[in-house]
């Protein structure tokens, strides 16, 4: 990348300037939280419940279900660590099931094999815009009398509300999600009695403060402006001159729930301002945007070899919330793409595999792949010509790595000169 060249940032905050202005004005909006929350949730789905975050809702769900301590929850192996930590906090044992990197779904029979007499629920996470086929999941749940929970935080498209037989489907509208409201989690809860208990349980929580909300809006307003490629390129170069990491600065601003007391930050109700912004975002159908993003992602994928190490490359449904490549040498790919003006990174997500409990198989296949994950900017705001250049750059970098690996393998297999002469 030249000294004055723009750089496409690793991701795009899916919110407009008018939405940000609305969020600022809403900071001063009066009103009661509960009626507005019920209006937002019902407008999204008749079985909806709204929370400050998905983690807030999941924590409350586990409180209300009060499953026996030591109960097992069989999980698809990759999620943000907080979800597994919450299970453990409530005395439950997450049991990960390995995933096929090409589909990001469990191998056939893997869920069934993981179920024991202690299993009480299955937690399925749809990753980076793909969707796990749920029919086989529900077949296992039906045979064993298990609850099914779907984490759809990375799969929102405005049309999918979880499988009809799923007990609880969870959707996130956090800062880096599709149709973000800079916060908020919506759950579809099939059991009306449980749904009512979740509404009542959070009534005891304090409401997110105006100062906290204003800080969120201003933070992501700055990030939105910084996402302009010309400005972003200046920012990256300035960080290099100052001897600091732009990765560290960005990840510190966009990843994770903030607060000195994590539980106090988690156990709050959404503010009126957040709910007003969430209502506004839900009013605009994102399905067209997601369809275009999927088509653009598929176009980049089509430029790569059919066996390219691309997470979810064989998934039937892929909204390309993120494009993730898993090469043998991730740092080399990052360097090659940044040279071309694309800020690929290995640190744009907290996704990772769950550790297996003692005596249970580790999710070795997906763990190996996630250790090499490179998050590549391929969103629709990048012009088509630039996305084509991106596809060519990925293909060239993968080919170069393959060539180096082949050469190294050939050298390793050659007999030494002393052996040859013997």
Backbone torsions as a table, in degrees:
resi	resn	phi	psi	omega
1	UNK	NA	127.0	179.8
2	UNK	-69.5	166.5	-175.1
3	UNK	-61.8	-31.0	-178.9
4	UNK	-106.8	10.4	-173.0
5	UNK	-79.7	145.3	173.8
6	UNK	-71.6	163.3	175.1
7	UNK	-136.4	133.1	177.5
8	UNK	-79.4	123.0	-178.7
9	UNK	-67.0	161.4	-174.3
10	UNK	-63.5	-22.9	179.3
11	UNK	-153.8	168.9	-179.7
12	UNK	-126.3	126.8	177.0
13	UNK	-73.0	118.8	-172.2
14	UNK	-82.6	69.2	178.3
15	UNK	-153.3	142.3	-178.4
16	UNK	-92.4	167.3	180.0
17	UNK	-65.2	-33.5	177.9
18	UNK	-66.8	-36.3	177.2
19	UNK	-66.0	-40.8	178.2
20	UNK	-64.7	-39.5	176.8
21	UNK	-63.7	-41.5	176.7
22	UNK	-59.5	-41.3	-179.7
23	UNK	-63.5	-38.0	178.0
24	UNK	-66.7	-46.6	-179.9
25	UNK	-63.3	-38.8	-178.0
26	UNK	-65.0	-18.4	178.5
27	UNK	-57.3	-31.4	-177.6
28	UNK	-96.0	2.0	-174.7
29	UNK	-71.9	132.0	175.4
30	UNK	-81.2	175.3	174.9
31	UNK	136.6	163.8	178.7
32	UNK	-93.5	140.7	-175.3
33	UNK	-69.8	-50.5	-170.7
34	UNK	-58.7	-49.8	-179.9
35	UNK	-61.2	-40.5	179.9
36	UNK	-68.5	-40.0	178.2
37	UNK	-61.2	-42.9	179.1
38	UNK	-65.6	-37.4	177.7
39	UNK	-64.1	-45.6	179.9
40	UNK	-62.4	-47.0	-177.2
41	UNK	-64.1	-45.6	-178.9
42	UNK	-67.1	-33.4	177.6
43	UNK	-67.7	-25.8	177.8
44	UNK	-82.9	-48.7	178.9
45	UNK	-158.9	141.9	179.9
46	UNK	-57.6	-25.8	-179.7
47	UNK	-100.5	21.8	-172.7
48	UNK	-83.0	149.4	169.6
49	UNK	-136.0	138.9	-177.7
50	UNK	-111.5	142.6	179.9
51	UNK	-133.3	171.6	176.0
52	UNK	-63.5	-44.2	177.2
53	UNK	-145.7	168.4	173.7
54	UNK	-61.0	-39.8	-179.6
55	UNK	-64.5	-36.5	174.8
56	UNK	-58.9	-48.4	-179.2
57	UNK	-66.3	-39.0	-178.9
58	UNK	-67.5	-39.8	176.2
59	UNK	-60.2	-45.5	178.9
60	UNK	-66.2	-39.7	178.1
61	UNK	-58.1	-46.9	-178.6
62	UNK	-67.8	-34.0	175.0
63	UNK	-62.2	-46.2	-175.2
64	UNK	-71.9	-35.7	179.8
65	UNK	-73.0	-34.5	177.6
66	UNK	47.6	53.8	177.5
67	UNK	-64.5	149.6	-178.3
68	UNK	-56.7	138.4	178.0
69	UNK	-58.6	139.1	-176.8
70	UNK	91.1	-7.7	175.9
71	UNK	-63.5	147.3	-179.3
72	UNK	-100.4	143.3	172.2
73	UNK	-120.5	112.5	178.2
74	UNK	-77.7	123.4	-172.5
75	UNK	-120.9	140.8	162.5
76	UNK	-61.3	139.2	-154.5
77	UNK	-69.9	-18.7	-172.3
78	UNK	-114.3	132.8	174.1
79	UNK	-165.4	-178.1	170.4
80	UNK	-73.2	145.7	-175.4
81	UNK	-57.8	-29.8	-177.0
82	UNK	-57.3	-35.2	-178.0
83	UNK	-67.0	-40.8	176.5
84	UNK	-69.8	-38.3	178.8
85	UNK	-62.3	-38.8	179.3
86	UNK	-64.2	-40.1	175.9
87	UNK	-57.8	-47.0	-178.5
88	UNK	-66.3	-37.0	179.0
89	UNK	-59.4	-33.4	-179.4
90	UNK	-92.6	17.4	173.7
91	UNK	80.3	14.7	-178.2
92	UNK	-102.1	160.8	-176.3
93	UNK	-114.9	107.7	175.2
94	UNK	-73.2	130.1	179.5
95	UNK	-117.3	105.4	-174.8
96	UNK	-76.8	146.1	174.5
97	UNK	-115.3	128.7	-177.2
98	UNK	-62.6	155.6	-176.8
99	UNK	-120.7	151.0	170.1
100	UNK	-80.8	116.9	-177.5
101	UNK	-58.3	-27.3	-177.8
102	UNK	-73.7	-29.2	-178.7
103	UNK	-114.3	-18.2	-173.8
104	UNK	57.6	30.5	175.3
105	UNK	-121.2	157.2	176.7
106	UNK	-63.7	148.9	173.3
107	UNK	-63.5	149.3	178.7
108	UNK	-53.9	131.3	178.1
109	UNK	87.6	-10.5	-175.1
110	UNK	-69.2	-40.7	179.0
111	UNK	-63.5	-46.4	179.8
112	UNK	-57.6	-43.3	-177.4
113	UNK	-66.6	-25.3	-177.1
114	UNK	-84.7	-15.0	-176.3
115	UNK	-76.2	134.5	174.0
116	UNK	-128.3	-178.0	178.6
117	UNK	-67.5	-14.4	178.9
118	UNK	-91.4	-7.5	-176.7
119	UNK	-71.6	133.7	179.3
120	UNK	-119.8	-20.8	-174.6
121	UNK	-155.6	159.3	172.5
122	UNK	-117.4	129.5	176.6
123	UNK	-113.6	114.1	-177.7
124	UNK	-110.4	126.2	179.4
125	UNK	-111.0	125.0	175.5
126	UNK	-88.0	121.7	-168.7
127	UNK	-105.7	141.8	171.1
128	UNK	47.8	27.1	178.5
129	UNK	102.9	-8.0	176.6
130	UNK	-83.3	173.1	178.4
131	UNK	-138.9	126.0	176.8
132	UNK	-72.0	129.9	173.8
133	UNK	-61.2	122.8	-169.8
134	UNK	-92.3	-11.4	-176.5
135	UNK	-61.5	-43.9	-179.9
136	UNK	-68.6	-32.0	177.0
137	UNK	-63.1	-46.5	-179.0
138	UNK	-69.7	-27.9	175.8
139	UNK	-63.5	-42.6	177.0
140	UNK	-64.7	-45.3	-178.6
141	UNK	-60.9	-40.7	-179.9
142	UNK	-65.6	-41.8	-179.0
143	UNK	-63.7	-30.6	-173.4
144	UNK	-113.1	3.7	178.3
145	UNK	65.6	45.8	-174.6
146	UNK	-107.2	150.7	169.2
147	UNK	-73.4	151.9	174.0
148	UNK	-125.1	126.8	174.6
149	UNK	-118.2	135.8	177.1
150	UNK	-113.5	126.4	171.6
151	UNK	-96.1	103.8	-175.7
152	UNK	-104.9	23.5	-174.0
153	UNK	-58.0	-31.8	-177.2
154	UNK	-105.2	11.7	-174.0
155	UNK	-124.3	13.2	-177.5
156	UNK	-66.9	129.3	176.0
157	UNK	-135.3	6.6	179.4
158	UNK	84.3	-8.8	-176.7
159	UNK	-119.6	-31.5	-175.8
160	UNK	-94.0	126.6	-179.6
161	UNK	-116.4	20.3	-174.0
162	UNK	93.0	159.5	177.7
163	UNK	-62.1	141.8	-177.5
164	UNK	-56.7	-28.8	-178.5
165	UNK	-89.7	-3.3	179.8
166	UNK	-70.3	136.4	-178.3
167	UNK	-69.0	-45.5	-179.1
168	UNK	-141.5	124.8	174.8
169	UNK	-113.3	132.0	-170.5
170	UNK	-117.3	129.6	-178.0
171	UNK	-127.0	139.0	-178.0
172	UNK	-111.2	142.9	175.0
173	UNK	-125.2	34.1	177.1
174	UNK	-67.4	175.7	-168.6
175	UNK	-57.2	-32.1	-176.4
176	UNK	-103.0	11.0	-176.4
177	UNK	-92.7	164.4	174.9
178	UNK	-61.1	136.1	-179.8
179	UNK	55.9	40.8	-175.3
180	UNK	-56.1	141.6	168.6
181	UNK	-112.3	20.1	-178.3
182	UNK	62.9	18.5	179.7
183	UNK	157.2	174.5	177.8
184	UNK	103.6	139.2	173.0
185	UNK	-132.2	135.3	178.0
186	UNK	-116.3	128.9	177.9
187	UNK	-113.7	136.7	166.1
188	UNK	-96.8	115.8	-175.1
189	UNK	-114.8	114.1	-171.6
190	UNK	-73.1	-30.2	-177.9
191	UNK	-85.9	114.5	-175.9
192	UNK	-63.7	-32.6	179.3
193	UNK	-66.4	-44.6	177.3
194	UNK	-65.6	-38.7	179.1
195	UNK	-59.3	-44.4	178.2
196	UNK	-64.1	-38.4	179.1
197	UNK	-65.9	-36.1	178.8
198	UNK	-67.9	-38.1	175.3
199	UNK	-61.5	-46.3	-175.7
200	UNK	-70.4	-36.4	-175.0
201	UNK	-62.4	-36.2	-177.4
202	UNK	-83.8	-4.3	176.7
203	UNK	-63.1	-25.0	179.4
204	UNK	-80.8	-4.5	-179.1
205	UNK	-85.5	147.3	171.7
206	UNK	-69.8	157.8	-179.9
207	UNK	-85.7	142.1	174.6
208	UNK	-50.9	129.3	-176.0
209	UNK	-73.1	154.9	179.0
210	UNK	-63.3	-37.8	179.0
211	UNK	-63.3	-41.4	178.7
212	UNK	-63.5	-42.8	179.7
213	UNK	-65.4	-43.8	179.9
214	UNK	-60.6	-40.3	177.3
215	UNK	-60.5	-40.5	178.4
216	UNK	-62.9	-47.3	-177.2
217	UNK	-62.0	-46.1	-179.0
218	UNK	-65.7	-40.4	178.8
219	UNK	-57.9	-49.3	-176.3
220	UNK	-81.3	-18.4	169.6
221	UNK	-64.7	-43.5	175.9
222	UNK	-62.7	-43.3	-179.6
223	UNK	-63.5	-35.7	178.5
224	UNK	-63.8	-45.4	179.1
225	UNK	-65.8	-42.0	-179.9
226	UNK	-62.5	-23.0	-179.3
227	UNK	-72.6	-6.3	173.9
228	UNK	-65.7	123.1	-171.1
229	UNK	-51.6	-40.7	-179.3
230	UNK	-64.7	-42.6	178.6
231	UNK	-69.6	-38.0	-178.2
232	UNK	-64.3	-39.6	177.6
233	UNK	-61.5	-40.9	177.0
234	UNK	-62.9	-42.8	-179.9
235	UNK	-60.5	-46.7	-179.1
236	UNK	-61.7	-44.1	-179.1
237	UNK	-67.8	-36.9	178.9
238	UNK	-64.1	-40.4	177.6
239	UNK	-61.6	-40.8	179.5
240	UNK	-63.9	-42.4	179.5
241	UNK	-63.3	-37.5	-177.9
242	UNK	-82.8	-3.0	177.3
243	UNK	74.3	25.7	177.9
244	UNK	-117.7	168.6	-176.8
245	UNK	-100.2	120.1	176.1
246	UNK	-67.0	-27.9	174.3
247	UNK	-56.8	-49.6	-176.4
248	UNK	-64.0	-40.6	-179.3
249	UNK	-64.8	-47.9	-177.1
250	UNK	-66.8	-47.7	-178.1
251	UNK	-63.5	-32.3	177.2
252	UNK	-67.1	-23.6	-177.7
253	UNK	-94.4	-20.7	-172.5
254	UNK	-117.2	-16.5	-174.3
255	UNK	-105.8	130.1	169.0
256	UNK	93.7	149.1	175.3
257	UNK	-73.7	132.4	-175.6
258	UNK	-98.5	157.6	175.8
259	UNK	141.6	138.1	179.6
260	UNK	-62.0	-38.7	176.0
261	UNK	-106.5	103.9	-173.6
262	UNK	-60.7	-41.7	-177.9
263	UNK	-68.8	-37.5	177.7
264	UNK	-65.8	-38.1	177.8
265	UNK	-68.2	-34.3	-178.0
266	UNK	-74.1	-44.8	-170.7
267	UNK	-90.2	70.7	176.3
268	UNK	-136.3	161.1	173.0
269	UNK	-93.7	152.0	177.0
270	UNK	-66.1	146.2	178.6
271	UNK	-76.1	165.6	174.8
272	UNK	-58.8	-40.0	-179.4
273	UNK	-62.2	-45.3	178.2
274	UNK	-62.0	-44.3	-178.3
275	UNK	-63.6	-38.4	178.2
276	UNK	-65.0	-39.3	177.8
277	UNK	-69.5	-39.9	178.7
278	UNK	-62.5	-41.6	176.7
279	UNK	-60.1	-41.6	179.4
280	UNK	-63.9	-44.2	-178.1
281	UNK	-67.5	-37.4	179.8
282	UNK	-69.8	-22.9	-179.1
283	UNK	-70.6	-20.0	178.5
284	UNK	-101.5	121.9	-176.3
285	UNK	-68.7	117.5	-178.2
286	UNK	-87.3	2.2	-172.0
287	UNK	-63.2	-37.3	178.0
288	UNK	-64.9	-41.3	177.7
289	UNK	-61.8	-44.3	-179.0
290	UNK	-67.4	-39.1	178.0
291	UNK	-61.8	-41.6	178.5
292	UNK	-66.9	-41.8	178.1
293	UNK	-61.6	-39.9	178.3
294	UNK	-64.2	-44.0	179.4
295	UNK	-63.4	-40.0	179.4
296	UNK	-67.7	-39.3	176.4
297	UNK	-64.4	-41.7	177.6
298	UNK	-62.8	-35.4	179.6
299	UNK	-65.0	-41.1	175.7
300	UNK	-65.2	-43.6	179.8
301	UNK	-59.6	-37.2	-178.4
302	UNK	-65.3	-19.3	179.3
303	UNK	-83.3	-7.1	-176.7
304	UNK	-103.1	160.2	174.3
305	UNK	-57.2	150.5	-176.5
306	UNK	-63.3	-23.6	179.0
307	UNK	-101.9	18.6	-179.9
308	UNK	-57.5	144.4	-178.0
309	UNK	-76.4	76.7	-176.2
310	UNK	-117.2	121.4	-179.3
311	UNK	-60.2	129.0	176.4
312	UNK	74.9	17.7	-174.6
313	UNK	-61.9	-26.0	-178.7
314	UNK	-103.0	7.6	-180.0
315	UNK	-70.0	135.7	-179.9
316	UNK	-66.9	-33.6	177.4
317	UNK	-115.2	122.1	178.7
318	UNK	-147.4	109.1	179.4
319	UNK	-88.7	0.4	178.2
320	UNK	50.2	48.7	169.2
321	UNK	-58.2	-36.1	169.2
322	UNK	-140.6	147.1	171.3
323	UNK	-102.2	118.0	-174.0
324	UNK	-123.3	120.1	177.7
325	UNK	-107.2	142.0	-176.2
326	UNK	-125.6	70.4	-177.0
327	UNK	-76.4	169.0	176.4
328	UNK	-67.3	-32.4	-179.7
329	UNK	-121.4	84.6	-175.8
330	UNK	-62.7	-37.3	-177.8
331	UNK	-65.2	-35.3	177.8
332	UNK	-65.1	-39.5	178.2
333	UNK	-66.9	-43.1	177.5
334	UNK	-57.3	-46.7	-178.6
335	UNK	-63.4	-42.2	-178.9
336	UNK	-63.9	-42.1	-177.6
337	UNK	-73.9	-34.9	177.0
338	UNK	-66.8	-33.6	175.1
339	UNK	-60.7	-33.0	179.9
340	UNK	-86.2	-1.0	177.6
341	UNK	94.9	21.8	179.0
342	UNK	-122.5	120.4	-174.7
343	UNK	-84.1	69.0	171.7
344	UNK	-67.2	155.1	-176.6
345	UNK	-155.2	156.8	172.7
346	UNK	-97.0	-0.8	-172.0
347	UNK	-121.5	27.2	-174.6
348	UNK	-92.1	7.7	-177.3
349	UNK	-151.1	152.3	173.7
350	UNK	-96.9	7.4	179.9
351	UNK	-58.2	138.8	177.0
352	UNK	-165.4	166.6	-178.9
353	UNK	-80.1	149.2	176.0
354	UNK	-80.5	137.4	175.4
355	UNK	-71.5	139.8	-179.4
356	UNK	-82.0	142.6	174.6
357	UNK	-67.2	161.5	-178.0
358	UNK	-56.8	133.3	178.1
359	UNK	88.1	-3.8	179.6
360	UNK	-111.9	147.9	-177.0
361	UNK	-66.7	139.2	176.9
362	UNK	-76.8	149.8	177.5
363	UNK	-78.7	67.4	-167.8
364	UNK	-64.8	-38.1	-174.2
365	UNK	-66.6	-50.4	-177.7
366	UNK	-74.8	-27.9	177.1
367	UNK	-64.3	-41.4	178.7
368	UNK	-63.0	-41.8	-178.6
369	UNK	-68.5	-44.1	-177.6
370	UNK	-65.5	-26.5	177.4
371	UNK	-67.1	-16.5	-178.9
372	UNK	-113.4	17.3	-173.4
373	UNK	-71.9	129.4	174.0
374	UNK	-118.0	122.8	-178.9
375	UNK	-92.6	120.3	-169.0
376	UNK	-112.0	130.9	176.7
377	UNK	-72.3	114.9	-179.8
378	UNK	-140.7	25.0	-174.5
379	UNK	-73.5	165.8	-170.7
380	UNK	-68.6	-21.3	178.5
381	UNK	-68.9	-17.1	174.5
382	UNK	-74.1	127.1	-178.9
383	UNK	-57.2	151.5	-175.7
384	UNK	-57.3	-40.0	-179.7
385	UNK	-64.1	-38.0	178.5
386	UNK	-69.6	-37.9	177.4
387	UNK	-64.6	-35.8	176.2
388	UNK	-64.2	-39.7	176.2
389	UNK	-64.4	-37.6	176.8
390	UNK	-61.2	-47.6	179.8
391	UNK	-59.2	-42.4	178.9
392	UNK	-65.1	-38.2	-178.9
393	UNK	-67.3	-40.8	177.2
394	UNK	-63.0	-47.0	-179.2
395	UNK	-59.8	-43.0	-179.2
396	UNK	-65.7	-41.8	-179.7
397	UNK	-65.8	-41.0	178.4
398	UNK	-66.2	-39.3	178.5
399	UNK	-64.7	-40.4	179.2
400	UNK	-63.7	-41.7	178.2
401	UNK	-64.6	-40.9	179.4
402	UNK	-63.4	-39.2	179.6
403	UNK	-65.9	-42.6	178.1
404	UNK	-63.7	-40.9	179.9
405	UNK	-64.8	-39.0	179.8
406	UNK	-66.3	-41.8	179.6
407	UNK	-64.1	-42.1	179.3
408	UNK	-64.0	-40.9	179.4
409	UNK	-64.5	-38.5	179.7
410	UNK	-66.3	-42.1	179.0
411	UNK	-64.1	-39.6	-178.6
412	UNK	-66.8	-28.3	-177.3
413	UNK	-87.0	-11.9	179.9
414	UNK	-74.9	139.6	177.6
415	UNK	-70.5	148.0	176.3
416	UNK	-66.4	160.1	-175.9
417	UNK	-61.8	-34.1	-178.6
418	UNK	-69.2	-38.8	177.6
419	UNK	-67.2	-41.7	-178.2
420	UNK	-62.8	-42.1	-176.9
421	UNK	-70.6	-27.5	177.4
422	UNK	-67.7	NA	NA
